[in-house]
Amino acid sequence: MIARLTTDRAGAAARLLLRRAEHVDEPGSILLTAHPAVKGAISTAMNQELERRTGRQLAWKIDDALAFEGAFAQAISS
């Protein structure tokens, strides 16, 4: 697991972001804000699975100034 963190930082940050998004309790769509490399590590299937698991629509904001580990998820009004 530690080796994965050092060899695939974007992928590890992407998986962490997906877990964070699953725990957003507030109502509304989920806005995921991430570095482009983190977004790139999330496949269409992973994106669809998150929508299925949360029952919510997803929106993305890409921020190339954000650190990989700084990605976050928040509820927004639909």
PDB file of N, CA, C and O in Angstrom, chain B, residues numbered from 101:
ATOM      1  N   MET B 101       0.820  -1.183   0.000  1.00  0.00           N
ATOM      2  CA  MET B 101       0.000   0.000   0.000  1.00  0.00           C
ATOM      3  C   MET B 101       0.872   1.258   0.000  1.00  0.00           C
ATOM      4  O   MET B 101       0.601   2.193  -0.753  1.00  0.00           O
ATOM      5  N   ILE B 102       1.894   1.291   0.819  1.00  0.00           N
ATOM      6  CA  ILE B 102       2.787   2.441   0.868  1.00  0.00           C
ATOM      7  C   ILE B 102       3.477   2.615  -0.481  1.00  0.00           C
ATOM      8  O   ILE B 102       3.653   3.745  -0.937  1.00  0.00           O
ATOM      9  N   ALA B 103       3.866   1.533  -1.119  1.00  0.00           N
ATOM     10  CA  ALA B 103       4.521   1.618  -2.419  1.00  0.00           C
ATOM     11  C   ALA B 103       3.587   2.241  -3.445  1.00  0.00           C
ATOM     12  O   ALA B 103       4.031   3.016  -4.292  1.00  0.00           O
ATOM     13  N   ARG B 104       2.311   1.919  -3.383  1.00  0.00           N
ATOM     14  CA  ARG B 104       1.337   2.487  -4.316  1.00  0.00           C
ATOM     15  C   ARG B 104       1.237   4.003  -4.143  1.00  0.00           C
ATOM     16  O   ARG B 104       1.096   4.742  -5.118  1.00  0.00           O
ATOM     17  N   LEU B 105       1.314   4.451  -2.893  1.00  0.00           N
ATOM     18  CA  LEU B 105       1.239   5.887  -2.629  1.00  0.00           C
ATOM     19  C   LEU B 105       2.407   6.633  -3.248  1.00  0.00           C
ATOM     20  O   LEU B 105       2.248   7.761  -3.715  1.00  0.00           O
ATOM     21  N   THR B 106       3.558   6.022  -3.255  1.00  0.00           N
ATOM     22  CA  THR B 106       4.740   6.697  -3.787  1.00  0.00           C
ATOM     23  C   THR B 106       4.877   6.539  -5.297  1.00  0.00           C
ATOM     24  O   THR B 106       5.461   7.405  -5.947  1.00  0.00           O
ATOM     25  N   THR B 107       4.362   5.471  -5.865  1.00  0.00           N
ATOM     26  CA  THR B 107       4.508   5.251  -7.302  1.00  0.00           C
ATOM     27  C   THR B 107       3.318   5.767  -8.106  1.00  0.00           C
ATOM     28  O   THR B 107       3.455   6.016  -9.304  1.00  0.00           O
ATOM     29  N   ASP B 108       2.159   5.932  -7.478  1.00  0.00           N
ATOM     30  CA  ASP B 108       0.965   6.407  -8.179  1.00  0.00           C
ATOM     31  C   ASP B 108       0.219   7.398  -7.290  1.00  0.00           C
ATOM     32  O   ASP B 108      -0.873   7.110  -6.800  1.00  0.00           O
ATOM     33  N   ARG B 109       0.820   8.561  -7.091  1.00  0.00           N
ATOM     34  CA  ARG B 109       0.215   9.567  -6.209  1.00  0.00           C
ATOM     35  C   ARG B 109      -1.144  10.019  -6.706  1.00  0.00           C
ATOM     36  O   ARG B 109      -2.070  10.181  -5.912  1.00  0.00           O
ATOM     37  N   ALA B 110      -1.279  10.227  -8.014  1.00  0.00           N
ATOM     38  CA  ALA B 110      -2.560  10.689  -8.560  1.00  0.00           C
ATOM     39  C   ALA B 110      -3.643   9.629  -8.363  1.00  0.00           C
ATOM     40  O   ALA B 110      -4.774   9.958  -8.006  1.00  0.00           O
ATOM     41  N   GLY B 111      -3.307   8.375  -8.591  1.00  0.00           N
ATOM     42  CA  GLY B 111      -4.279   7.297  -8.401  1.00  0.00           C
ATOM     43  C   GLY B 111      -4.698   7.144  -6.948  1.00  0.00           C
ATOM     44  O   GLY B 111      -5.873   6.931  -6.650  1.00  0.00           O
ATOM     45  N   ALA B 112      -3.729   7.254  -6.048  1.00  0.00           N
ATOM     46  CA  ALA B 112      -4.044   7.156  -4.618  1.00  0.00           C
ATOM     47  C   ALA B 112      -4.926   8.331  -4.187  1.00  0.00           C
ATOM     48  O   ALA B 112      -5.872   8.152  -3.420  1.00  0.00           O
ATOM     49  N   ALA B 113      -4.613   9.530  -4.683  1.00  0.00           N
ATOM     50  CA  ALA B 113      -5.424  10.700  -4.352  1.00  0.00           C
ATOM     51  C   ALA B 113      -6.827  10.574  -4.940  1.00  0.00           C
ATOM     52  O   ALA B 113      -7.799  11.017  -4.328  1.00  0.00           O
ATOM     53  N   ALA B 114      -6.934   9.977  -6.113  1.00  0.00           N
ATOM     54  CA  ALA B 114      -8.245   9.765  -6.737  1.00  0.00           C
ATOM     55  C   ALA B 114      -9.108   8.831  -5.900  1.00  0.00           C
ATOM     56  O   ALA B 114     -10.287   9.106  -5.676  1.00  0.00           O
ATOM     57  N   ARG B 115      -8.534   7.740  -5.443  1.00  0.00           N
ATOM     58  CA  ARG B 115      -9.295   6.791  -4.606  1.00  0.00           C
ATOM     59  C   ARG B 115      -9.709   7.435  -3.290  1.00  0.00           C
ATOM     60  O   ARG B 115     -10.814   7.192  -2.804  1.00  0.00           O
ATOM     61  N   LEU B 116      -8.843   8.248  -2.713  1.00  0.00           N
ATOM     62  CA  LEU B 116      -9.184   8.961  -1.481  1.00  0.00           C
ATOM     63  C   LEU B 116     -10.334   9.946  -1.731  1.00  0.00           C
ATOM     64  O   LEU B 116     -11.246  10.061  -0.912  1.00  0.00           O
ATOM     65  N   LEU B 117     -10.287  10.641  -2.846  1.00  0.00           N
ATOM     66  CA  LEU B 117     -11.355  11.582  -3.187  1.00  0.00           C
ATOM     67  C   LEU B 117     -12.692  10.868  -3.341  1.00  0.00           C
ATOM     68  O   LEU B 117     -13.716  11.366  -2.871  1.00  0.00           O
ATOM     69  N   LEU B 118     -12.696   9.712  -3.990  1.00  0.00           N
ATOM     70  CA  LEU B 118     -13.937   8.947  -4.144  1.00  0.00           C
ATOM     71  C   LEU B 118     -14.507   8.541  -2.791  1.00  0.00           C
ATOM     72  O   LEU B 118     -15.720   8.600  -2.585  1.00  0.00           O
ATOM     73  N   ARG B 119     -13.652   8.135  -1.880  1.00  0.00           N
ATOM     74  CA  ARG B 119     -14.104   7.771  -0.526  1.00  0.00           C
ATOM     75  C   ARG B 119     -14.666   8.983   0.200  1.00  0.00           C
ATOM     76  O   ARG B 119     -15.692   8.891   0.874  1.00  0.00           O
ATOM     77  N   ARG B 120     -13.993  10.119   0.060  1.00  0.00           N
ATOM     78  CA  ARG B 120     -14.490  11.350   0.695  1.00  0.00           C
ATOM     79  C   ARG B 120     -15.869  11.707   0.147  1.00  0.00           C
ATOM     80  O   ARG B 120     -16.755  12.107   0.902  1.00  0.00           O
ATOM     81  N   ALA B 121     -16.048  11.563  -1.154  1.00  0.00           N
ATOM     82  CA  ALA B 121     -17.323  11.910  -1.782  1.00  0.00           C
ATOM     83  C   ALA B 121     -18.457  11.019  -1.272  1.00  0.00           C
ATOM     84  O   ALA B 121     -19.589  11.479  -1.125  1.00  0.00           O
ATOM     85  N   GLU B 122     -18.162   9.767  -1.007  1.00  0.00           N
ATOM     86  CA  GLU B 122     -19.188   8.855  -0.483  1.00  0.00           C
ATOM     87  C   GLU B 122     -19.684   9.278   0.895  1.00  0.00           C
ATOM     88  O   GLU B 122     -20.781   8.899   1.304  1.00  0.00           O
ATOM     89  N   HIS B 123     -18.893  10.050   1.602  1.00  0.00           N
ATOM     90  CA  HIS B 123     -19.248  10.441   2.973  1.00  0.00           C
ATOM     91  C   HIS B 123     -19.822  11.851   3.086  1.00  0.00           C
ATOM     92  O   HIS B 123     -19.992  12.363   4.192  1.00  0.00           O
ATOM     93  N   VAL B 124     -20.118  12.478   1.959  1.00  0.00           N
ATOM     94  CA  VAL B 124     -20.759  13.795   1.998  1.00  0.00           C
ATOM     95  C   VAL B 124     -22.207  13.586   2.417  1.00  0.00           C
ATOM     96  O   VAL B 124     -22.968  12.910   1.725  1.00  0.00           O
ATOM     97  N   ASP B 125     -22.588  14.169   3.555  1.00  0.00           N
ATOM     98  CA  ASP B 125     -23.924  13.956   4.105  1.00  0.00           C
ATOM     99  C   ASP B 125     -24.953  14.990   3.664  1.00  0.00           C
ATOM    100  O   ASP B 125     -26.146  14.688   3.619  1.00  0.00           O
ATOM    101  N   GLU B 126     -24.518  16.191   3.341  1.00  0.00           N
ATOM    102  CA  GLU B 126     -25.435  17.255   2.999  1.00  0.00           C
ATOM    103  C   GLU B 126     -26.166  16.920   1.695  1.00  0.00           C
ATOM    104  O   GLU B 126     -25.623  16.210   0.849  1.00  0.00           O
ATOM    105  N   PRO B 127     -27.398  17.426   1.526  1.00  0.00           N
ATOM    106  CA  PRO B 127     -28.160  17.142   0.304  1.00  0.00           C
ATOM    107  C   PRO B 127     -27.628  17.909  -0.896  1.00  0.00           C
ATOM    108  O   PRO B 127     -26.922  18.907  -0.749  1.00  0.00           O
ATOM    109  N   GLY B 128     -27.969  17.439  -2.065  1.00  0.00           N
ATOM    110  CA  GLY B 128     -27.590  18.099  -3.306  1.00  0.00           C
ATOM    111  C   GLY B 128     -26.608  17.270  -4.111  1.00  0.00           C
ATOM    112  O   GLY B 128     -26.233  16.161  -3.728  1.00  0.00           O
ATOM    113  N   SER B 129     -26.206  17.833  -5.226  1.00  0.00           N
ATOM    114  CA  SER B 129     -25.191  17.184  -6.063  1.00  0.00           C
ATOM    115  C   SER B 129     -23.852  17.243  -5.342  1.00  0.00           C
ATOM    116  O   SER B 129     -23.690  17.970  -4.362  1.00  0.00           O
ATOM    117  N   ILE B 130     -22.904  16.473  -5.836  1.00  0.00           N
ATOM    118  CA  ILE B 130     -21.570  16.471  -5.240  1.00  0.00           C
ATOM    119  C   ILE B 130     -20.593  17.126  -6.203  1.00  0.00           C
ATOM    120  O   ILE B 130     -20.475  16.721  -7.360  1.00  0.00           O
ATOM    121  N   LEU B 131     -19.896  18.143  -5.711  1.00  0.00           N
ATOM    122  CA  LEU B 131     -18.847  18.810  -6.473  1.00  0.00           C
ATOM    123  C   LEU B 131     -17.509  18.252  -6.020  1.00  0.00           C
ATOM    124  O   LEU B 131     -17.158  18.319  -4.842  1.00  0.00           O
ATOM    125  N   LEU B 132     -16.769  17.704  -6.969  1.00  0.00           N
ATOM    126  CA  LEU B 132     -15.435  17.184  -6.695  1.00  0.00           C
ATOM    127  C   LEU B 132     -14.425  18.169  -7.277  1.00  0.00           C
ATOM    128  O   LEU B 132     -14.472  18.480  -8.467  1.00  0.00           O
ATOM    129  N   THR B 133     -13.535  18.647  -6.458  1.00  0.00           N
ATOM    130  CA  THR B 133     -12.507  19.595  -6.888  1.00  0.00           C
ATOM    131  C   THR B 133     -11.161  18.896  -6.791  1.00  0.00           C
ATOM    132  O   THR B 133     -10.796  18.378  -5.736  1.00  0.00           O
ATOM    133  N   ALA B 134     -10.421  18.884  -7.900  1.00  0.00           N
ATOM    134  CA  ALA B 134      -9.189  18.102  -7.926  1.00  0.00           C
ATOM    135  C   ALA B 134      -8.213  18.639  -8.971  1.00  0.00           C
ATOM    136  O   ALA B 134      -8.589  19.373  -9.884  1.00  0.00           O
ATOM    137  N   HIS B 135      -6.962  18.254  -8.810  1.00  0.00           N
ATOM    138  CA  HIS B 135      -5.912  18.501  -9.791  1.00  0.00           C
ATOM    139  C   HIS B 135      -6.263  17.693 -11.054  1.00  0.00           C
ATOM    140  O   HIS B 135      -6.871  16.628 -10.944  1.00  0.00           O
ATOM    141  N   PRO B 136      -5.893  18.178 -12.243  1.00  0.00           N
ATOM    142  CA  PRO B 136      -6.208  17.443 -13.474  1.00  0.00           C
ATOM    143  C   PRO B 136      -5.696  15.994 -13.489  1.00  0.00           C
ATOM    144  O   PRO B 136      -6.356  15.116 -14.043  1.00  0.00           O
ATOM    145  N   ALA B 137      -4.549  15.743 -12.897  1.00  0.00           N
ATOM    146  CA  ALA B 137      -4.012  14.376 -12.877  1.00  0.00           C
ATOM    147  C   ALA B 137      -4.866  13.454 -12.008  1.00  0.00           C
ATOM    148  O   ALA B 137      -5.008  12.269 -12.309  1.00  0.00           O
ATOM    149  N   VAL B 138      -5.430  13.995 -10.939  1.00  0.00           N
ATOM    150  CA  VAL B 138      -6.311  13.205 -10.067  1.00  0.00           C
ATOM    151  C   VAL B 138      -7.597  12.880 -10.818  1.00  0.00           C
ATOM    152  O   VAL B 138      -8.061  11.741 -10.784  1.00  0.00           O
ATOM    153  N   LYS B 139      -8.173  13.864 -11.492  1.00  0.00           N
ATOM    154  CA  LYS B 139      -9.378  13.628 -12.297  1.00  0.00           C
ATOM    155  C   LYS B 139      -9.085  12.601 -13.376  1.00  0.00           C
ATOM    156  O   LYS B 139      -9.909  11.730 -13.652  1.00  0.00           O
ATOM    157  N   GLY B 140      -7.906  12.702 -13.988  1.00  0.00           N
ATOM    158  CA  GLY B 140      -7.517  11.764 -15.036  1.00  0.00           C
ATOM    159  C   GLY B 140      -7.364  10.335 -14.552  1.00  0.00           C
ATOM    160  O   GLY B 140      -7.473   9.397 -15.341  1.00  0.00           O
ATOM    161  N   ALA B 141      -7.113  10.159 -13.269  1.00  0.00           N
ATOM    162  CA  ALA B 141      -6.953   8.821 -12.699  1.00  0.00           C
ATOM    163  C   ALA B 141      -8.300   8.168 -12.388  1.00  0.00           C
ATOM    164  O   ALA B 141      -8.352   6.998 -12.008  1.00  0.00           O
ATOM    165  N   ILE B 142      -9.379   8.918 -12.547  1.00  0.00           N
ATOM    166  CA  ILE B 142     -10.719   8.387 -12.278  1.00  0.00           C
ATOM    167  C   ILE B 142     -11.373   8.036 -13.611  1.00  0.00           C
ATOM    168  O   ILE B 142     -11.648   8.912 -14.431  1.00  0.00           O
ATOM    169  N   SER B 143     -11.611   6.768 -13.811  1.00  0.00           N
ATOM    170  CA  SER B 143     -12.205   6.304 -15.064  1.00  0.00           C
ATOM    171  C   SER B 143     -13.694   6.642 -15.115  1.00  0.00           C
ATOM    172  O   SER B 143     -14.307   6.989 -14.105  1.00  0.00           O
ATOM    173  N   THR B 144     -14.246   6.531 -16.299  1.00  0.00           N
ATOM    174  CA  THR B 144     -15.694   6.738 -16.463  1.00  0.00           C
ATOM    175  C   THR B 144     -16.462   5.749 -15.610  1.00  0.00           C
ATOM    176  O   THR B 144     -17.471   6.106 -15.003  1.00  0.00           O
ATOM    177  N   ALA B 145     -15.999   4.514 -15.557  1.00  0.00           N
ATOM    178  CA  ALA B 145     -16.676   3.491 -14.749  1.00  0.00           C
ATOM    179  C   ALA B 145     -16.640   3.848 -13.261  1.00  0.00           C
ATOM    180  O   ALA B 145     -17.628   3.655 -12.553  1.00  0.00           O
ATOM    181  N   MET B 146     -15.517   4.363 -12.791  1.00  0.00           N
ATOM    182  CA  MET B 146     -15.410   4.763 -11.383  1.00  0.00           C
ATOM    183  C   MET B 146     -16.357   5.930 -11.085  1.00  0.00           C
ATOM    184  O   MET B 146     -16.990   5.979 -10.030  1.00  0.00           O
ATOM    185  N   ASN B 147     -16.439   6.861 -12.029  1.00  0.00           N
ATOM    186  CA  ASN B 147     -17.323   8.016 -11.888  1.00  0.00           C
ATOM    187  C   ASN B 147     -18.788   7.547 -11.818  1.00  0.00           C
ATOM    188  O   ASN B 147     -19.552   7.998 -10.965  1.00  0.00           O
ATOM    189  N   GLN B 148     -19.159   6.647 -12.718  1.00  0.00           N
ATOM    190  CA  GLN B 148     -20.523   6.117 -12.739  1.00  0.00           C
ATOM    191  C   GLN B 148     -20.832   5.319 -11.474  1.00  0.00           C
ATOM    192  O   GLN B 148     -21.945   5.393 -10.955  1.00  0.00           O
ATOM    193  N   GLU B 149     -19.877   4.574 -10.986  1.00  0.00           N
ATOM    194  CA  GLU B 149     -20.080   3.804  -9.761  1.00  0.00           C
ATOM    195  C   GLU B 149     -20.299   4.734  -8.566  1.00  0.00           C
ATOM    196  O   GLU B 149     -21.125   4.440  -7.702  1.00  0.00           O
ATOM    197  N   LEU B 150     -19.577   5.837  -8.507  1.00  0.00           N
ATOM    198  CA  LEU B 150     -19.787   6.799  -7.430  1.00  0.00           C
ATOM    199  C   LEU B 150     -21.183   7.405  -7.510  1.00  0.00           C
ATOM    200  O   LEU B 150     -21.844   7.571  -6.485  1.00  0.00           O
ATOM    201  N   GLU B 151     -21.635   7.734  -8.711  1.00  0.00           N
ATOM    202  CA  GLU B 151     -22.994   8.245  -8.866  1.00  0.00           C
ATOM    203  C   GLU B 151     -24.020   7.211  -8.402  1.00  0.00           C
ATOM    204  O   GLU B 151     -25.001   7.557  -7.743  1.00  0.00           O
ATOM    205  N   ARG B 152     -23.793   5.959  -8.743  1.00  0.00           N
ATOM    206  CA  ARG B 152     -24.705   4.891  -8.331  1.00  0.00           C
ATOM    207  C   ARG B 152     -24.711   4.731  -6.808  1.00  0.00           C
ATOM    208  O   ARG B 152     -25.772   4.623  -6.194  1.00  0.00           O
ATOM    209  N   ARG B 153     -23.540   4.717  -6.215  1.00  0.00           N
ATOM    210  CA  ARG B 153     -23.427   4.512  -4.768  1.00  0.00           C
ATOM    211  C   ARG B 153     -24.030   5.648  -3.955  1.00  0.00           C
ATOM    212  O   ARG B 153     -24.622   5.419  -2.900  1.00  0.00           O
ATOM    213  N   THR B 154     -23.878   6.880  -4.452  1.00  0.00           N
ATOM    214  CA  THR B 154     -24.383   8.032  -3.703  1.00  0.00           C
ATOM    215  C   THR B 154     -25.806   8.405  -4.099  1.00  0.00           C
ATOM    216  O   THR B 154     -26.515   9.065  -3.340  1.00  0.00           O
ATOM    217  N   GLY B 155     -26.218   7.983  -5.284  1.00  0.00           N
ATOM    218  CA  GLY B 155     -27.535   8.360  -5.780  1.00  0.00           C
ATOM    219  C   GLY B 155     -27.618   9.831  -6.157  1.00  0.00           C
ATOM    220  O   GLY B 155     -28.701  10.416  -6.172  1.00  0.00           O
ATOM    221  N   ARG B 156     -26.469  10.423  -6.460  1.00  0.00           N
ATOM    222  CA  ARG B 156     -26.423  11.850  -6.769  1.00  0.00           C
ATOM    223  C   ARG B 156     -25.639  12.107  -8.040  1.00  0.00           C
ATOM    224  O   ARG B 156     -24.820  11.296  -8.472  1.00  0.00           O
ATOM    225  N   GLN B 157     -25.917  13.268  -8.626  1.00  0.00           N
ATOM    226  CA  GLN B 157     -25.148  13.702  -9.780  1.00  0.00           C
ATOM    227  C   GLN B 157     -23.814  14.264  -9.304  1.00  0.00           C
ATOM    228  O   GLN B 157     -23.702  14.795  -8.200  1.00  0.00           O
ATOM    229  N   LEU B 158     -22.818  14.136 -10.154  1.00  0.00           N
ATOM    230  CA  LEU B 158     -21.493  14.658  -9.841  1.00  0.00           C
ATOM    231  C   LEU B 158     -21.164  15.828 -10.750  1.00  0.00           C
ATOM    232  O   LEU B 158     -21.550  15.854 -11.918  1.00  0.00           O
ATOM    233  N   ALA B 159     -20.460  16.775 -10.208  1.00  0.00           N
ATOM    234  CA  ALA B 159     -19.919  17.892 -10.982  1.00  0.00           C
ATOM    235  C   ALA B 159     -18.430  17.959 -10.652  1.00  0.00           C
ATOM    236  O   ALA B 159     -18.012  17.601  -9.551  1.00  0.00           O
ATOM    237  N   TRP B 160     -17.647  18.416 -11.604  1.00  0.00           N
ATOM    238  CA  TRP B 160     -16.200  18.491 -11.425  1.00  0.00           C
ATOM    239  C   TRP B 160     -15.693  19.916 -11.575  1.00  0.00           C
ATOM    240  O   TRP B 160     -16.166  20.677 -12.420  1.00  0.00           O
ATOM    241  N   LYS B 161     -14.737  20.255 -10.753  1.00  0.00           N
ATOM    242  CA  LYS B 161     -13.990  21.510 -10.892  1.00  0.00           C
ATOM    243  C   LYS B 161     -12.516  21.114 -10.895  1.00  0.00           C
ATOM    244  O   LYS B 161     -12.026  20.499  -9.948  1.00  0.00           O
ATOM    245  N   ILE B 162     -11.828  21.468 -11.949  1.00  0.00           N
ATOM    246  CA  ILE B 162     -10.418  21.128 -12.083  1.00  0.00           C
ATOM    247  C   ILE B 162      -9.594  22.351 -11.685  1.00  0.00           C
ATOM    248  O   ILE B 162      -9.836  23.464 -12.152  1.00  0.00           O
ATOM    249  N   ASP B 163      -8.616  22.117 -10.812  1.00  0.00           N
ATOM    250  CA  ASP B 163      -7.760  23.206 -10.314  1.00  0.00           C
ATOM    251  C   ASP B 163      -6.312  22.730 -10.377  1.00  0.00           C
ATOM    252  O   ASP B 163      -5.877  21.932  -9.547  1.00  0.00           O
ATOM    253  N   ASP B 164      -5.571  23.225 -11.366  1.00  0.00           N
ATOM    254  CA  ASP B 164      -4.189  22.760 -11.531  1.00  0.00           C
ATOM    255  C   ASP B 164      -3.240  23.308 -10.477  1.00  0.00           C
ATOM    256  O   ASP B 164      -2.087  22.882 -10.410  1.00  0.00           O
ATOM    257  N   ALA B 165      -3.697  24.239  -9.657  1.00  0.00           N
ATOM    258  CA  ALA B 165      -2.871  24.757  -8.555  1.00  0.00           C
ATOM    259  C   ALA B 165      -3.052  23.940  -7.279  1.00  0.00           C
ATOM    260  O   ALA B 165      -2.324  24.139  -6.306  1.00  0.00           O
ATOM    261  N   LEU B 166      -4.012  23.026  -7.279  1.00  0.00           N
ATOM    262  CA  LEU B 166      -4.302  22.216  -6.099  1.00  0.00           C
ATOM    263  C   LEU B 166      -3.359  21.014  -6.035  1.00  0.00           C
ATOM    264  O   LEU B 166      -3.113  20.354  -7.045  1.00  0.00           O
ATOM    265  N   ALA B 167      -2.841  20.740  -4.858  1.00  0.00           N
ATOM    266  CA  ALA B 167      -1.998  19.548  -4.674  1.00  0.00           C
ATOM    267  C   ALA B 167      -2.847  18.293  -4.878  1.00  0.00           C
ATOM    268  O   ALA B 167      -4.061  18.329  -4.678  1.00  0.00           O
ATOM    269  N   PHE B 168      -2.227  17.202  -5.270  1.00  0.00           N
ATOM    270  CA  PHE B 168      -2.960  15.944  -5.460  1.00  0.00           C
ATOM    271  C   PHE B 168      -3.777  15.604  -4.226  1.00  0.00           C
ATOM    272  O   PHE B 168      -4.956  15.266  -4.326  1.00  0.00           O
ATOM    273  N   GLU B 169      -3.149  15.694  -3.065  1.00  0.00           N
ATOM    274  CA  GLU B 169      -3.792  15.306  -1.814  1.00  0.00           C
ATOM    275  C   GLU B 169      -4.792  16.352  -1.324  1.00  0.00           C
ATOM    276  O   GLU B 169      -5.472  16.124  -0.323  1.00  0.00           O
ATOM    277  N   GLY B 170      -4.895  17.479  -2.001  1.00  0.00           N
ATOM    278  CA  GLY B 170      -5.807  18.544  -1.601  1.00  0.00           C
ATOM    279  C   GLY B 170      -7.187  18.443  -2.218  1.00  0.00           C
ATOM    280  O   GLY B 170      -8.029  19.312  -1.991  1.00  0.00           O
ATOM    281  N   ALA B 171      -7.434  17.401  -2.994  1.00  0.00           N
ATOM    282  CA  ALA B 171      -8.745  17.221  -3.620  1.00  0.00           C
ATOM    283  C   ALA B 171      -9.818  17.090  -2.548  1.00  0.00           C
ATOM    284  O   ALA B 171      -9.583  16.523  -1.482  1.00  0.00           O
ATOM    285  N   PHE B 172     -11.005  17.627  -2.849  1.00  0.00           N
ATOM    286  CA  PHE B 172     -12.082  17.543  -1.875  1.00  0.00           C
ATOM    287  C   PHE B 172     -13.437  17.422  -2.544  1.00  0.00           C
ATOM    288  O   PHE B 172     -13.584  17.710  -3.732  1.00  0.00           O
ATOM    289  N   ALA B 173     -14.422  16.997  -1.778  1.00  0.00           N
ATOM    290  CA  ALA B 173     -15.795  16.817  -2.248  1.00  0.00           C
ATOM    291  C   ALA B 173     -16.725  17.600  -1.325  1.00  0.00           C
ATOM    292  O   ALA B 173     -16.532  17.644  -0.110  1.00  0.00           O
ATOM    293  N   GLN B 174     -17.730  18.210  -1.927  1.00  0.00           N
ATOM    294  CA  GLN B 174     -18.687  18.966  -1.142  1.00  0.00           C
ATOM    295  C   GLN B 174     -20.051  18.916  -1.824  1.00  0.00           C
ATOM    296  O   GLN B 174     -20.139  18.713  -3.035  1.00  0.00           O
ATOM    297  N   ALA B 175     -21.100  19.099  -1.052  1.00  0.00           N
ATOM    298  CA  ALA B 175     -22.450  19.145  -1.605  1.00  0.00           C
ATOM    299  C   ALA B 175     -22.710  20.533  -2.161  1.00  0.00           C
ATOM    300  O   ALA B 175     -22.274  21.536  -1.595  1.00  0.00           O
ATOM    301  N   ILE B 176     -23.425  20.579  -3.274  1.00  0.00           N
ATOM    302  CA  ILE B 176     -23.864  21.844  -3.853  1.00  0.00           C
ATOM    303  C   ILE B 176     -25.343  21.728  -4.171  1.00  0.00           C
ATOM    304  O   ILE B 176     -25.848  20.627  -4.392  1.00  0.00           O
ATOM    305  N   SER B 177     -26.037  22.849  -4.197  1.00  0.00           N
ATOM    306  CA  SER B 177     -27.462  22.781  -4.519  1.00  0.00           C
ATOM    307  C   SER B 177     -27.613  22.431  -5.997  1.00  0.00           C
ATOM    308  O   SER B 177     -26.872  22.913  -6.854  1.00  0.00           O
ATOM    309  N   SER B 178     -28.569  21.603  -6.255  1.00  0.00           N
ATOM    310  CA  SER B 178     -28.772  21.110  -7.634  1.00  0.00           C
ATOM    311  C   SER B 178     -29.436  22.123  -8.523  1.00  0.00           C
ATOM    312  O   SER B 178     -29.670  21.852  -9.701  1.00  0.00           O
TER     313      SER B 178
END
